[in-house]
Amino acid sequence: MTLITTIQIIVSILLVLSILLQHRASGLTATFGGAGATFVQRRGAEKFVFRATIVLSGVFFALSVIQWYL
């Protein structure tokens, strides 16, 4: 395995964990109109996990493109 592949595996595991850690307050009831549309502001750890998910997805995409060209 190359170094890029190893880093990509680590980033993918962290990305999956960060996605699983995110909490959805509305659930399936909002799909059928059971709950009103409310704006929830992210604070603290939830904000960190949200931004970490965005960064990890960008890193994963960049590593995939780099690995494609190498």
C-alpha positions in Angstrom: 0.0 0.0 0.0 1.2 3.5 -0.7 1.2 6.4 1.7 -1.7 8.1 -0.1 -3.8 5.0 0.1 -3.2 4.6 3.8 -4.0 8.3 4.4 -7.2 7.9 2.3 -8.3 4.9 4.4 -7.8 6.8 7.6 -9.6 9.9 6.3 -12.5 7.7 5.1 -12.9 6.1 8.5 -12.9 9.5 10.2 -15.4 10.8 7.6 -17.8 7.9 8.3 -17.5 8.5 12.0 -18.1 12.2 11.7 -21.2 11.6 9.6 -22.6 9.0 12.1 -22.0 11.4 15.0 -24.2 14.1 13.5 -27.7 14.3 15.1 -30.8 15.0 13.1 -33.5 16.5 15.3 -36.4 16.4 12.8 -36.3 12.8 11.7 -38.8 11.3 9.3 -41.8 13.3 10.6 -40.7 16.5 8.8 -40.8 14.6 5.5 -44.6 14.1 5.9 -45.3 17.6 7.3 -45.5 16.5 11.0 -43.0 19.1 12.3 -42.6 22.7 11.3 -39.4 23.8 9.6 -37.2 25.3 12.4 -33.7 26.7 12.1 -31.3 25.1 14.5 -28.0 26.8 15.1 -25.0 24.5 15.6 -22.9 25.2 18.7 -20.0 23.7 20.4 -19.1 20.1 19.6 -21.9 19.9 17.0 -20.4 22.8 15.1 -17.0 21.2 15.2 -18.3 17.8 13.9 -20.2 19.6 11.1 -17.1 21.5 10.0 -14.8 18.5 10.4 -17.2 16.6 8.1 -16.9 19.2 5.4 -13.1 19.3 5.7 -12.7 15.6 5.7 -14.9 15.2 2.6 -12.7 17.8 0.8 -9.6 16.0 1.9 -11.0 12.7 0.7 -12.0 14.1 -2.6 -8.5 15.7 -3.1 -6.8 12.4 -2.2 -9.0 10.5 -4.6 -8.1 12.9 -7.5 -4.4 12.8 -6.6 -4.4 9.0 -6.5 -6.2 8.9 -9.8 -3.4 10.9 -11.5 -0.5 9.0 -9.9 
